[in-house]
Amino acid sequence: MACDGQVLRNSSDFAVLNSFGRDFYKVLTKIDGNVIASPLSCMFALGMIHAGVKGCTKVQLAQKLKLPEDGACAAELFLHVSNLLKDIQNVELSLANKAFVADGLDILEEYYSVLQKSFFAEAENLNFALEDATDKINSWVKNRTMDKIVKLFDGKWASPFDPEETYSADFHPGSKSPVKVPMMYQRGAFVHTHMQDYDAQALVLPYAGGDISMVIMLPNKPDGLEELEKKLGAVELREILKDANSTDVELFLPKFKTETTIELGPYLALMGLEFLFEGSADYSGISKNEKLSLTRMVQKAFIEVNEEGTEAAAASGGSFERSGADVRFCCKHPFLYFVAYRGQFSLFGGRVSLPTLN
C-alpha cells in the first residue's frame, strides 16, 4: 500500500474503516438491549496502538486492521480522517482517545509526537497500583464523553421535527407488551430505500450541513431485528444506500437516549485481536524502560435524539393517522441507526430495542 496520501482518496475510499466497522458491529450484537458504540473511535484507539507496537505484533495488527505496516503511512491515514472530520460544518465532533501508561515508564517522544500530530490524542503516566487508578480512567472517559461526543448529537437536524407534532404512541419491543413513547413526526423528502434482501427499509435523516446523517434501518417485521443484524455482518453502508432515492416520506421516530460503556477486550478478542492483550505483544515503540502489556480498553458513548437537539416535552394523546405520502416509515418497533459521514462510513451506530429518555 503506497504511502502517498491516497489511502482514503481513491475508488476504495474508506474501505479500511468500513471493513473494521462491519466486524466491530457484528461482535457487538452479543450485547443485549439498547446500544451505542463507535467503530471509528475504536479504530483510532487501535491505530494509536499500531503506532507503538513493533515486530510480529505490528505485522499481525496491520493485517487484522488492513493497515500499512509502515507506521508513517498508517499515521497519515488517521491524520487525513482527523482533518476530514475536523472540517465538518454545523456539527461538532471530537473523538476522545488517550493512552494511559504505567507510572515511572518514560513515554518515547517519537510516540507522543505521533499521537498528538496524527490522532489529536495524548498519553499520560498513571500509577495503576493506586486504588483510584480505575476511577481516574473512568472519570476521564466520562468527562470527555459528556463534553465532546454528546455535542455531535446536539447538532441541528437539517429538517427539525416540530415539537407540536410529537405525541404518545405505542412502541412494540419484540415479544413484550407495547409501551408508550414520545413519537416525533414529520413529512418531507428523504433519501429512502427498500432493502429487499434484508426484509427491511432504510432512511437517511441528515443533520444541518449535509456531511453527517443518521441512517435508520427498520425491519419490516416487529421481531426482525436479530435477523437483520445477522445479514448486515457482510455488507457496507454505502452498498445498502447505492440505490436509495429521495421520496415523499411520512417519518415517525421515537425520542431516545442511550449511553453504553463497553469493555472492549472480550469483543476485540472475538475479532482476532486477543494477541494485543498477551504477554508476548511488543510495545517497545511506546517505552524502552521495560516490557509493557495492554491491560484494558474501554469505550463510552452517548446519544440523544429529539426534535432539534434540545429537550422538548411530548404532547399526550392518541396516535395520529397520516396518509398520502409515498412511504410510511414508522419506527414503532426495534431498529438500527448509524451516524455516518456522507453515507460512506459510520462514526457511531447502535440499536434501539426500547426507546428511553433516562
C-alpha positions in Angstrom: 0.0 0.0 0.0 1.6 3.2 -1.1 2.2 6.0 1.4 1.1 8.8 -0.8 -2.0 10.1 0.8 -4.2 8.0 -1.4 -5.3 5.5 1.2 -8.7 7.3 1.6 -8.8 9.2 -1.6 -9.4 6.8 -4.4 -12.1 4.4 -5.6 -11.8 2.3 -2.5 -12.3 5.3 -0.2 -12.9 4.3 3.4 -12.6 0.6 2.8 -10.3 0.3 5.8 -12.9 1.9 8.1 -15.8 0.0 6.6 -14.1 -3.3 7.0 -13.4 -2.8 10.6 -16.8 -1.3 11.2 -18.6 -4.3 9.9 -16.6 -6.7 12.1 -17.0 -4.4 15.1 -20.8 -4.1 14.9 -21.0 -7.8 14.3 -19.4 -8.8 17.7 -21.4 -6.1 19.5 -24.7 -7.8 18.5 -23.9 -10.0 21.5 -24.8 -7.1 23.8 -28.5 -7.1 24.8 -30.8 -4.1 24.7 -30.1 -0.6 23.6 -26.5 0.0 22.3 -24.5 2.9 21.1 -20.9 2.4 20.0 -18.2 4.0 17.8 -16.2 1.8 15.4 -14.3 4.9 14.4 -13.2 5.7 17.9 -12.2 2.1 18.5 -10.3 2.1 15.2 -8.4 5.3 16.3 -7.5 3.7 19.6 -6.1 0.6 17.8 -4.3 3.0 15.4 -2.6 4.5 18.4 -1.6 1.0 19.5 -0.3 0.3 15.9 1.9 3.4 16.3 3.6 1.9 19.4 3.9 -1.8 18.5 6.9 -3.5 16.9 7.9 -6.7 15.2 5.4 -9.5 14.8 2.8 -7.6 16.8 2.8 -4.8 14.2 2.6 -7.3 11.4 -0.4 -9.1 13.0 -2.2 -5.9 13.8 -1.6 -4.4 10.4 -3.1 -7.5 8.8 -6.1 -7.5 11.0 -6.9 -3.8 10.5 -5.9 -3.8 6.9 -3.4 -1.0 7.6 0.1 -0.5 6.1 2.8 -2.0 8.3 4.8 1.3 7.9 3.9 3.5 10.9 4.2 6.7 8.9 1.8 5.5 6.3 -0.8 4.4 8.8 -0.4 7.6 10.8 -1.1 9.6 7.6 -4.4 7.7 7.1 -5.6 8.7 10.6 -4.4 12.2 10.1 -6.4 12.5 7.0 -9.6 11.2 8.7 -9.0 13.6 11.7 -8.7 16.6 9.4 -11.7 15.4 7.4 -13.9 15.3 10.5 -12.5 18.5 11.9 -13.7 20.4 8.8 -17.3 19.2 9.1 -19.6 22.2 9.2 -22.5 22.8 11.6 -21.9 19.7 13.7 -19.2 19.5 16.4 -17.4 16.2 16.5 -14.4 15.2 18.6 -13.0 11.7 19.1 -11.7 11.2 22.6 -8.8 8.7 22.8 -6.0 8.5 25.3 -3.2 6.1 26.3 -2.6 5.5 30.0 1.0 4.2 30.6 2.2 2.9 34.0 3.9 5.5 36.2 7.6 5.5 36.0 7.8 4.4 32.4 9.2 7.1 30.0 6.9 7.5 27.0 9.0 7.9 23.9 9.0 11.4 22.5 8.5 9.9 19.0 5.4 8.0 20.1 3.9 11.0 21.9 4.5 13.2 18.8 2.6 10.7 16.6 -0.3 10.7 19.0 -0.5 14.5 19.0 0.0 15.1 15.3 -2.0 12.2 13.7 -4.6 11.3 16.3 -5.1 14.7 18.1 -4.6 12.5 21.2 -2.3 12.2 24.2 -0.6 9.7 26.5 -0.3 10.1 30.3 1.5 8.2 33.0 -0.7 6.7 35.8 0.1 4.7 38.9 -2.0 1.6 38.5 -1.2 0.5 42.0 -3.3 3.3 43.5 -6.9 2.3 44.4 -8.3 5.2 42.5 -6.4 4.5 39.2 -9.5 2.9 37.6 -11.6 5.8 38.9 -9.3 8.3 37.2 -9.6 6.4 33.9 -13.4 6.2 34.2 -13.6 9.9 35.1 -11.6 10.9 32.1 -13.8 8.8 29.8 -16.9 10.2 31.4 -15.7 13.8 31.1 -14.6 13.5 27.5 -17.8 11.7 26.5 -20.1 14.3 28.1 -18.0 17.2 26.8 -17.5 16.0 23.3 -19.5 13.1 22.0 -22.8 14.5 23.1 -22.2 17.6 21.1 -22.3 15.6 17.9 -25.9 14.7 18.6 -26.9 18.1 19.8 -26.4 19.3 16.2 -29.5 20.6 14.4 -31.4 18.3 12.0 -31.4 19.7 8.5 -35.2 19.5 8.8 -36.1 19.7 12.5 -39.2 17.9 13.9 -42.0 20.2 15.2 -42.5 19.5 18.9 -46.2 20.2 18.5 -46.4 17.1 16.3 -44.8 14.8 18.9 -47.4 12.5 20.5 -47.6 9.5 22.8 -47.5 6.3 20.7 -47.2 2.5 21.3 -43.7 1.0 20.7 -43.6 -2.8 20.4 -40.4 -4.2 21.9 -40.3 -7.6 20.3 -42.4 -10.1 22.1 -43.0 -7.8 25.1 -46.1 -5.8 25.7 -46.2 -2.4 23.9 -45.1 0.7 25.9 -45.9 4.4 25.4 -43.1 6.5 24.0 -42.9 10.1 22.7 -43.1 9.7 18.9 -41.8 12.5 16.7 -43.4 13.1 13.3 -42.7 14.9 10.1 -43.4 14.6 6.4 -40.9 15.5 3.8 -38.5 14.4 1.1 -36.0 11.9 2.4 -33.5 9.5 0.8 -35.1 6.1 1.3 -34.6 2.6 0.0 -36.4 -0.8 0.4 -33.8 -3.4 1.5 -35.4 -6.3 -0.3 -32.7 -8.8 0.6 -32.9 -7.9 4.3 -36.7 -7.6 4.7 -36.2 -4.1 5.9 -36.0 -0.4 4.7 -33.6 2.4 5.3 -34.0 6.1 5.6 -31.3 8.9 5.6 -32.1 11.7 8.1 -29.5 14.5 7.6 -28.0 16.9 10.1 -27.5 20.5 9.1 -24.6 21.0 6.8 -25.2 17.7 4.9 -21.9 15.9 5.8 -23.4 13.9 8.7 -26.6 11.9 8.5 -28.4 9.4 10.6 -29.1 6.2 8.6 -32.1 4.4 10.2 -32.7 0.7 9.3 -36.1 -0.6 10.2 -37.0 -4.3 9.9 -40.3 -4.9 8.1 -41.3 -7.3 10.9 -41.6 -6.2 14.6 -39.3 -9.1 15.6 -37.0 -8.9 12.6 -34.1 -7.0 14.2 -32.0 -10.0 15.1 -32.2 -11.4 11.6 -31.3 -8.0 10.1 -28.2 -7.7 12.3 -27.0 -11.1 11.2 -27.4 -10.2 7.5 -25.7 -6.9 7.8 -22.5 -8.5 9.0 -21.1 -8.7 5.5 -22.2 -5.5 3.8 -21.1 -1.9 3.7 -23.3 1.0 4.5 -22.8 2.7 1.1 -23.7 -0.6 -0.7 -27.1 -0.6 1.0 -27.7 3.1 0.1 -26.5 2.9 -3.5 -30.0 2.5 -4.9 -31.6 4.9 -2.5 -33.7 7.8 -3.9 -35.3 10.9 -2.5 -39.0 10.3 -2.0 -42.0 11.7 -0.1 -41.9 10.1 3.3 -44.0 10.2 6.5 -41.5 9.7 9.2 -42.3 8.5 12.7 -39.3 8.4 15.0 -39.3 8.0 18.8 -37.2 10.2 21.0 -34.5 8.3 22.8 -31.3 8.5 24.9 -28.7 5.7 25.0 -25.5 5.5 27.0 -23.2 2.5 26.8 -19.9 1.6 28.4 -18.1 -1.3 26.8 -15.0 -3.2 28.0 -13.6 -3.8 24.6 -11.1 -6.6 25.4 -13.5 -9.5 25.0 -15.0 -8.2 21.8 -11.7 -7.4 20.2 -10.7 -11.0 21.1 -13.7 -12.2 19.1 -12.3 -10.1 16.2 -9.0 -12.0 16.4 -7.1 -9.2 18.3 -6.6 -11.2 21.5 -2.8 -11.1 20.9 -2.8 -7.4 21.9 -3.5 -8.5 25.5 -1.0 -11.3 25.6 2.4 -11.1 27.3 4.2 -11.7 24.1 3.0 -8.5 22.4 5.8 -6.0 21.7 5.0 -2.4 22.8 8.6 -1.2 22.7 7.6 1.7 20.4 5.9 3.3 23.4 8.6 3.0 26.0 12.0 1.4 26.2 12.1 1.1 30.0 10.7 -2.4 30.3 8.2 -4.8 28.7 4.7 -3.3 28.5 1.4 -5.0 28.3 -2.1 -3.8 27.3 -4.4 -4.4 30.3 -7.7 -2.6 29.3 -9.5 -0.9 26.5 -12.8 0.8 27.3 -15.3 2.9 25.2 -18.1 5.1 26.5 -20.6 6.6 24.1 -23.8 8.6 24.4 -26.6 9.6 22.0 -29.7 11.7 22.4 -32.2 12.0 19.6 -35.0 14.6 19.9 -36.8 17.2 17.8 -34.0 19.6 17.2 -31.2 18.8 19.6 -32.8 20.3 22.7 -35.2 18.8 25.2 -38.8 19.2 24.3 -41.9 18.0 26.0 -44.0 15.3 24.3 -47.7 16.0 23.9 -50.0 13.3 25.2 -52.9 11.8 23.1 -53.8 9.1 20.8 -52.0 8.0 17.7 -52.4 10.3 14.6 -53.2 8.6 11.4 -51.4 10.2 8.4 -51.8 9.4 4.7 -50.9 10.5 1.3 -47.1 10.1 1.3 -45.3 7.6 -1.0 -43.6 5.9 2.0 -44.7 5.5 5.6 -41.5 5.0 7.8 -42.8 4.2 11.2 -40.2 3.2 13.9 -42.7 1.6 16.3 -40.6 -1.5 16.9 -36.8 -2.1 17.4 -34.5 -0.6 14.8 -30.8 0.2 14.0 -29.2 3.5 13.4 -25.8 4.7 12.1 -24.5 8.2 12.3 -22.5 8.3 9.1 -20.2 10.6 7.1 -21.8 11.2 3.7 -23.2 7.7 3.8 -19.7 6.3 3.4 -18.6 5.2 6.8 -20.1 5.0 10.3 -19.0 7.3 13.1 -21.4 5.9 15.6 -24.1 3.3 15.5 -26.4 1.2 17.6 -29.7 -0.4 18.3 -32.9 0.8 19.9 -34.7 -2.1 21.5 -36.8 0.1 23.7 -36.7 3.9 23.5 -35.9 5.5 26.9 -35.2 9.1 27.9 -33.2 8.2 31.1 
